[in-house]
Amino acid sequence: MLVDFKYKSQVTIPSRLVKKLNLKPGDTLEIHEENGRLIIEPVAVIPRTQAWFYSEQWQLEEQNVEKEIRSGQLKVAESEEELYTELGLD
């Protein structure tokens, strides 16, 4: 598919690709060069204050907790006092 490189370094993404990729005005696109080619990828940008959630370690722990929930390994405290005792905070 051919597009024209326009004044102010602009290009138009063909409408069928916009629809296929579900692109919306205001979406963020990353562009980089790879072996003489321009690669354009839609990206999701998250605030730095939430970046910890997406770390490899945190996601691994999330997966472990989900496994424990599915297998019934988690204990539900019956009271606040029991919770504190189980956590060693009594």
N, CA, C and O atoms as a GROMACS GRO file, in nm:
protein
  360
    1MET      N    1   0.084  -0.116   0.000
    1MET     CA    2   0.000   0.000   0.000
    1MET      C    3   0.090   0.124   0.000
    1MET      O    4   0.181   0.134   0.082
    2LEU      N    5   0.066   0.214  -0.088
    2LEU     CA    6   0.148   0.334  -0.101
    2LEU      C    7   0.076   0.454  -0.040
    2LEU      O    8  -0.044   0.471  -0.056
    3VAL      N    9   0.152   0.537   0.030
    3VAL     CA   10   0.101   0.664   0.082
    3VAL      C   11   0.205   0.771   0.050
    3VAL      O   12   0.323   0.740   0.030
    4ASP      N   13   0.162   0.895   0.045
    4ASP     CA   14   0.254   1.005   0.015
    4ASP      C   15   0.310   1.065   0.142
    4ASP      O   16   0.239   1.081   0.242
    5PHE      N   17   0.437   1.098   0.138
    5PHE     CA   18   0.503   1.172   0.245
    5PHE      C   19   0.477   1.319   0.217
    5PHE      O   20   0.519   1.371   0.114
    6LYS      N   21   0.407   1.387   0.309
    6LYS     CA   22   0.360   1.522   0.282
    6LYS      C   23   0.441   1.628   0.355
    6LYS      O   24   0.529   1.599   0.436
    7TYR      N   25   0.407   1.752   0.322
    7TYR     CA   26   0.465   1.868   0.387
    7TYR      C   27   0.453   1.853   0.538
    7TYR      O   28   0.354   1.795   0.585
    8LYS      N   29   0.546   1.900   0.614
    8LYS     CA   30   0.553   1.886   0.760
    8LYS      C   31   0.569   1.741   0.803
    8LYS      O   32   0.531   1.705   0.915
    9SER      N   33   0.625   1.657   0.717
    9SER     CA   34   0.657   1.516   0.747
    9SER      C   35   0.534   1.433   0.783
    9SER      O   36   0.544   1.342   0.866
   10GLN      N   37   0.420   1.462   0.723
   10GLN     CA   38   0.298   1.389   0.756
   10GLN      C   39   0.268   1.280   0.655
   10GLN      O   40   0.298   1.292   0.536
   11VAL      N   41   0.208   1.172   0.706
   11VAL     CA   42   0.155   1.065   0.620
   11VAL      C   43   0.013   1.035   0.669
   11VAL      O   44  -0.019   1.057   0.786
   12THR      N   45  -0.069   0.984   0.580
   12THR     CA   46  -0.205   0.945   0.616
   12THR      C   47  -0.213   0.793   0.622
   12THR      O   48  -0.173   0.725   0.527
   13ILE      N   49  -0.263   0.741   0.732
   13ILE     CA   50  -0.281   0.597   0.745
   13ILE      C   51  -0.411   0.560   0.673
   13ILE      O   52  -0.516   0.616   0.705
   14PRO      N   53  -0.406   0.469   0.579
   14PRO     CA   54  -0.526   0.432   0.504
   14PRO      C   55  -0.640   0.388   0.597
   14PRO      O   56  -0.617   0.321   0.698
   15SER      N   57  -0.763   0.425   0.561
   15SER     CA   58  -0.879   0.401   0.647
   15SER      C   59  -0.901   0.253   0.679
   15SER      O   60  -0.946   0.220   0.788
   16ARG      N   61  -0.870   0.165   0.585
   16ARG     CA   62  -0.892   0.022   0.616
   16ARG      C   63  -0.798  -0.026   0.727
   16ARG      O   64  -0.834  -0.114   0.804
   17LEU      N   65  -0.675   0.031   0.734
   17LEU     CA   66  -0.584  -0.004   0.844
   17LEU      C   67  -0.629   0.061   0.974
   17LEU      O   68  -0.617   0.001   1.081
   18VAL      N   69  -0.681   0.182   0.965
   18VAL     CA   70  -0.733   0.250   1.085
   18VAL      C   71  -0.845   0.165   1.145
   18VAL      O   72  -0.850   0.145   1.266
   19LYS      N   73  -0.935   0.117   1.061
   19LYS     CA   74  -1.046   0.033   1.108
   19LYS      C   75  -0.996  -0.101   1.162
   19LYS      O   76  -1.038  -0.145   1.268
   20LYS      N   77  -0.906  -0.164   1.088
   20LYS     CA   78  -0.854  -0.296   1.128
   20LYS      C   79  -0.784  -0.290   1.263
   20LYS      O   80  -0.799  -0.380   1.345
   21LEU      N   81  -0.708  -0.182   1.287
   21LEU     CA   82  -0.634  -0.167   1.412
   21LEU      C   83  -0.713  -0.092   1.520
   21LEU      O   84  -0.664  -0.069   1.630
   22ASN      N   85  -0.838  -0.053   1.485
   22ASN     CA   86  -0.925   0.019   1.578
   22ASN      C   87  -0.857   0.145   1.633
   22ASN      O   88  -0.864   0.172   1.753
   23LEU      N   89  -0.793   0.220   1.545
   23LEU     CA   90  -0.726   0.344   1.586
   23LEU      C   91  -0.829   0.455   1.601
   23LEU      O   92  -0.924   0.465   1.524
   24LYS      N   93  -0.807   0.538   1.701
   24LYS     CA   94  -0.895   0.651   1.730
   24LYS      C   95  -0.812   0.779   1.739
   24LYS      O   96  -0.694   0.773   1.772
   25PRO      N   97  -0.873   0.895   1.708
   25PRO     CA   98  -0.801   1.022   1.726
   25PRO      C   99  -0.750   1.034   1.870
   25PRO      O  100  -0.824   1.007   1.965
   26GLY      N  101  -0.626   1.073   1.884
   26GLY     CA  102  -0.565   1.086   2.016
   26GLY      C  103  -0.485   0.964   2.059
   26GLY      O  104  -0.411   0.970   2.157
   27ASP      N  105  -0.497   0.851   1.985
   27ASP     CA  106  -0.417   0.733   2.018
   27ASP      C  107  -0.269   0.767   2.002
   27ASP      O  108  -0.232   0.853   1.922
   28THR      N  109  -0.185   0.700   2.080
   28THR     CA  110  -0.041   0.720   2.072
   28THR      C  111   0.020   0.612   1.986
   28THR      O  112  -0.009   0.493   2.003
   29LEU      N  113   0.106   0.654   1.894
   29LEU     CA  114   0.175   0.560   1.805
   29LEU      C  115   0.325   0.574   1.827
   29LEU      O  116   0.378   0.685   1.835
   30GLU      N  117   0.394   0.461   1.836
   30GLU     CA  118   0.540   0.463   1.846
   30GLU      C  119   0.594   0.439   1.706
   30GLU      O  120   0.546   0.353   1.633
   31ILE      N  121   0.695   0.516   1.670
   31ILE     CA  122   0.758   0.497   1.539
   31ILE      C  123   0.908   0.480   1.559
   31ILE      O  124   0.972   0.555   1.633
   32HIS      N  125   0.963   0.380   1.494
   32HIS     CA  126   1.108   0.360   1.499
   32HIS      C  127   1.155   0.302   1.366
   32HIS      O  128   1.076   0.250   1.288
   33GLU      N  129   1.284   0.313   1.344
   33GLU     CA  130   1.346   0.264   1.222
   33GLU      C  131   1.409   0.129   1.251
   33GLU      O  132   1.474   0.109   1.354
   34GLU      N  133   1.388   0.038   1.158
   34GLU     CA  134   1.446  -0.095   1.173
   34GLU      C  135   1.491  -0.143   1.035
   34GLU      O  136   1.408  -0.168   0.948
   35ASN      N  137   1.622  -0.155   1.017
   35ASN     CA  138   1.677  -0.201   0.889
   35ASN      C  139   1.626  -0.120   0.769
   35ASN      O  140   1.590  -0.176   0.666
   36GLY      N  141   1.624   0.011   0.785
   36GLY     CA  142   1.582   0.099   0.677
   36GLY      C  143   1.431   0.108   0.658
   36GLY      O  144   1.385   0.166   0.559
   37ARG      N  145   1.353   0.054   0.750
   37ARG     CA  146   1.207   0.058   0.742
   37ARG      C  147   1.151   0.136   0.860
   37ARG      O  148   1.209   0.136   0.968
   38LEU      N  149   1.039   0.202   0.838
   38LEU     CA  150   0.970   0.270   0.947
   38LEU      C  151   0.865   0.174   1.004
   38LEU      O  152   0.782   0.120   0.930
   39ILE      N  153   0.871   0.153   1.132
   39ILE     CA  154   0.776   0.067   1.200
   39ILE      C  155   0.688   0.157   1.287
   39ILE      O  156   0.739   0.232   1.371
   40ILE      N  157   0.558   0.149   1.269
   40ILE     CA  158   0.463   0.230   1.346
   40ILE      C  159   0.374   0.133   1.424
   40ILE      O  160   0.309   0.046   1.365
   41GLU      N  161   0.371   0.149   1.556
   41GLU     CA  162   0.293   0.060   1.640
   41GLU      C  163   0.205   0.140   1.736
   41GLU      O  164   0.253   0.234   1.799
   42PRO      N  165   0.077   0.103   1.748
   42PRO     CA  166  -0.007   0.165   1.850
   42PRO      C  167   0.043   0.120   1.989
   42PRO      O  168   0.078   0.003   2.007
   43VAL      N  169   0.046   0.210   2.083
   43VAL     CA  170   0.092   0.178   2.218
   43VAL      C  171  -0.006   0.234   2.322
   43VAL      O  172  -0.078   0.330   2.296
   44ALA      N  173  -0.005   0.172   2.438
   44ALA     CA  174  -0.080   0.223   2.552
   44ALA      C  175   0.021   0.286   2.646
   44ALA      O  176   0.123   0.224   2.679
   45VAL      N  177  -0.005   0.406   2.688
   45VAL     CA  178   0.085   0.477   2.778
   45VAL      C  179   0.021   0.478   2.916
   45VAL      O  180  -0.096   0.515   2.932
   46ILE      N  181   0.099   0.438   3.017
   46ILE     CA  182   0.048   0.437   3.154
   46ILE      C  183   0.125   0.537   3.238
   46ILE      O  184   0.242   0.563   3.212
   47PRO      N  185   0.060   0.595   3.338
   47PRO     CA  186   0.130   0.688   3.426
   47PRO      C  187   0.243   0.616   3.502
   47PRO      O  188   0.230   0.498   3.536
   48ARG      N  189   0.351   0.685   3.528
   48ARG     CA  190   0.464   0.625   3.600
   48ARG      C  191   0.422   0.572   3.736
   48ARG      O  192   0.478   0.473   3.785
   49THR      N  193   0.326   0.637   3.797
   49THR     CA  194   0.282   0.593   3.930
   49THR      C  195   0.214   0.456   3.925
   49THR      O  196   0.195   0.394   4.029
   50GLN      N  197   0.178   0.408   3.806
   50GLN     CA  198   0.115   0.277   3.792
   50GLN      C  199   0.206   0.175   3.724
   50GLN      O  200   0.165   0.061   3.702
   51ALA      N  201   0.326   0.215   3.690
   51ALA     CA  202   0.417   0.127   3.615
   51ALA      C  203   0.455   0.002   3.693
   51ALA      O  204   0.479  -0.103   3.633
   52TRP      N  205   0.460   0.010   3.826
   52TRP     CA  206   0.496  -0.106   3.908
   52TRP      C  207   0.406  -0.225   3.879
   52TRP      O  208   0.451  -0.340   3.880
   53PHE      N  209   0.277  -0.200   3.852
   53PHE     CA  210   0.182  -0.308   3.829
   53PHE      C  211   0.219  -0.390   3.706
   53PHE      O  212   0.188  -0.509   3.699
   54TYR      N  213   0.284  -0.329   3.609
   54TYR     CA  214   0.317  -0.396   3.484
   54TYR      C  215   0.457  -0.456   3.483
   54TYR      O  216   0.501  -0.510   3.382
   55SER      N  217   0.527  -0.447   3.596
   55SER     CA  218   0.661  -0.505   3.603
   55SER      C  219   0.652  -0.657   3.593
   55SER      O  220   0.550  -0.717   3.629
   56GLU      N  221   0.757  -0.718   3.544
   56GLU     CA  222   0.760  -0.864   3.528
   56GLU      C  223   0.737  -0.935   3.661
   56GLU      O  224   0.661  -1.031   3.668
   57GLN      N  225   0.802  -0.886   3.766
   57GLN     CA  226   0.790  -0.948   3.898
   57GLN      C  227   0.646  -0.940   3.950
   57GLN      O  228   0.592  -1.039   4.000
   58TRP      N  229   0.583  -0.822   3.938
   58TRP     CA  230   0.447  -0.806   3.989
   58TRP      C  231   0.351  -0.896   3.911
   58TRP      O  232   0.263  -0.959   3.971
   59GLN      N  233   0.365  -0.903   3.780
   59GLN     CA  234   0.276  -0.986   3.700
   59GLN      C  235   0.294  -1.134   3.732
   59GLN      O  236   0.196  -1.209   3.730
   60LEU      N  237   0.417  -1.176   3.761
   60LEU     CA  238   0.442  -1.313   3.802
   60LEU      C  239   0.368  -1.343   3.933
   60LEU      O  240   0.304  -1.447   3.946
   61GLU      N  241   0.378  -1.251   4.028
   61GLU     CA  242   0.308  -1.268   4.155
   61GLU      C  243   0.157  -1.270   4.136
   61GLU      O  244   0.087  -1.348   4.202
   62GLU      N  245   0.106  -1.187   4.046
   62GLU     CA  246  -0.038  -1.186   4.016
   62GLU      C  247  -0.081  -1.324   3.963
   62GLU      O  248  -0.186  -1.375   4.002
   63GLN      N  249  -0.001  -1.382   3.875
   63GLN     CA  250  -0.033  -1.514   3.821
   63GLN      C  251  -0.034  -1.619   3.931
   63GLN      O  252  -0.121  -1.707   3.933
   64ASN      N  253   0.063  -1.610   4.023
   64ASN     CA  254   0.069  -1.705   4.134
   64ASN      C  255  -0.055  -1.695   4.223
   64ASN      O  256  -0.110  -1.796   4.264
   65VAL      N  257  -0.098  -1.574   4.252
   65VAL     CA  258  -0.217  -1.553   4.334
   65VAL      C  259  -0.340  -1.608   4.264
   65VAL      O  260  -0.424  -1.672   4.326
   66GLU      N  261  -0.351  -1.583   4.133
   66GLU     CA  262  -0.465  -1.636   4.057
   66GLU      C  263  -0.470  -1.789   4.064
   66GLU      O  264  -0.578  -1.847   4.077
   67LYS      N  265  -0.354  -1.854   4.056
   67LYS     CA  266  -0.348  -2.000   4.068
   67LYS      C  267  -0.396  -2.044   4.205
   67LYS      O  268  -0.472  -2.141   4.217
   68GLU      N  269  -0.352  -1.973   4.310
   68GLU     CA  270  -0.392  -2.007   4.446
   68GLU      C  271  -0.542  -1.988   4.465
   68GLU      O  272  -0.607  -2.069   4.532
   69ILE      N  273  -0.598  -1.883   4.407
   69ILE     CA  274  -0.742  -1.860   4.417
   69ILE      C  275  -0.818  -1.975   4.349
   69ILE      O  276  -0.912  -2.029   4.407
   70ARG      N  277  -0.777  -2.011   4.227
   70ARG     CA  278  -0.845  -2.117   4.153
   70ARG      C  279  -0.836  -2.252   4.223
   70ARG      O  280  -0.928  -2.333   4.216
   71SER      N  281  -0.724  -2.278   4.292
   71SER     CA  282  -0.705  -2.408   4.357
   71SER      C  283  -0.759  -2.410   4.500
   71SER      O  284  -0.752  -2.513   4.567
   72GLY      N  285  -0.813  -2.298   4.546
   72GLY     CA  286  -0.871  -2.292   4.681
   72GLY      C  287  -0.768  -2.288   4.792
   72GLY      O  288  -0.800  -2.323   4.906
   73GLN      N  289  -0.646  -2.246   4.763
   73GLN     CA  290  -0.540  -2.244   4.863
   73GLN      C  291  -0.543  -2.121   4.953
   73GLN      O  292  -0.474  -2.117   5.055
   74LEU      N  293  -0.621  -2.021   4.919
   74LEU     CA  294  -0.624  -1.900   4.999
   74LEU      C  295  -0.722  -1.911   5.114
   74LEU      O  296  -0.830  -1.970   5.099
   75LYS      N  297  -0.686  -1.856   5.227
   75LYS     CA  298  -0.772  -1.858   5.345
   75LYS      C  299  -0.838  -1.722   5.360
   75LYS      O  300  -0.775  -1.618   5.341
   76VAL      N  301  -0.966  -1.725   5.394
   76VAL     CA  302  -1.039  -1.601   5.416
   76VAL      C  303  -1.053  -1.581   5.566
   76VAL      O  304  -1.106  -1.668   5.635
   77ALA      N  305  -1.007  -1.468   5.616
   77ALA     CA  306  -1.017  -1.438   5.760
   77ALA      C  307  -1.163  -1.411   5.795
   77ALA      O  308  -1.235  -1.345   5.720
   78GLU      N  309  -1.205  -1.463   5.909
   78GLU     CA  310  -1.343  -1.444   5.955
   78GLU      C  311  -1.361  -1.313   6.029
   78GLU      O  312  -1.474  -1.266   6.047
   79SER      N  313  -1.251  -1.253   6.072
   79SER     CA  314  -1.260  -1.127   6.146
   79SER      C  315  -1.132  -1.047   6.124
   79SER      O  316  -1.032  -1.099   6.076
   80GLU      N  317  -1.139  -0.922   6.162
   80GLU     CA  318  -1.022  -0.835   6.152
   80GLU      C  319  -0.911  -0.887   6.242
   80GLU      O  320  -0.793  -0.886   6.205
   81GLU      N  321  -0.949  -0.932   6.361
   81GLU     CA  322  -0.852  -0.986   6.457
   81GLU      C  323  -0.780  -1.108   6.399
   81GLU      O  324  -0.658  -1.120   6.411
   82GLU      N  325  -0.857  -1.198   6.337
   82GLU     CA  326  -0.798  -1.318   6.276
   82GLU      C  327  -0.703  -1.280   6.163
   82GLU      O  328  -0.596  -1.340   6.148
   83LEU      N  329  -0.742  -1.181   6.084
   83LEU     CA  330  -0.656  -1.134   5.975
   83LEU      C  331  -0.523  -1.083   6.028
   83LEU      O  332  -0.417  -1.122   5.979
   84TYR      N  333  -0.528  -0.998   6.130
   84TYR     CA  334  -0.405  -0.944   6.189
   84TYR      C  335  -0.318  -1.053   6.248
   84TYR      O  336  -0.195  -1.048   6.236
   85THR      N  337  -0.380  -1.151   6.310
   85THR     CA  338  -0.305  -1.262   6.368
   85THR      C  339  -0.236  -1.342   6.258
   85THR      O  340  -0.118  -1.374   6.269
   86GLU      N  341  -0.310  -1.374   6.151
   86GLU     CA  342  -0.253  -1.450   6.039
   86GLU      C  343  -0.138  -1.376   5.972
   86GLU      O  344  -0.044  -1.438   5.922
   87LEU      N  345  -0.147  -1.244   5.970
   87LEU     CA  346  -0.041  -1.162   5.909
   87LEU      C  347   0.073  -1.133   6.006
   87LEU      O  348   0.172  -1.070   5.969
   88GLY      N  349   0.058  -1.179   6.130
   88GLY     CA  350   0.162  -1.154   6.230
   88GLY      C  351   0.164  -1.009   6.278
   88GLY      O  352   0.268  -0.957   6.318
   89LEU      N  353   0.048  -0.945   6.274
   89LEU     CA  354   0.039  -0.804   6.313
   89LEU      C  355  -0.038  -0.785   6.444
   89LEU      O  356  -0.085  -0.676   6.474
   90ASP      N  357  -0.052  -0.892   6.521
   90ASP     CA  358  -0.127  -0.882   6.646
   90ASP      C  359  -0.050  -0.821   6.758
   90ASP      O  360  -0.102  -0.807   6.869
   0.00000   0.00000   0.00000
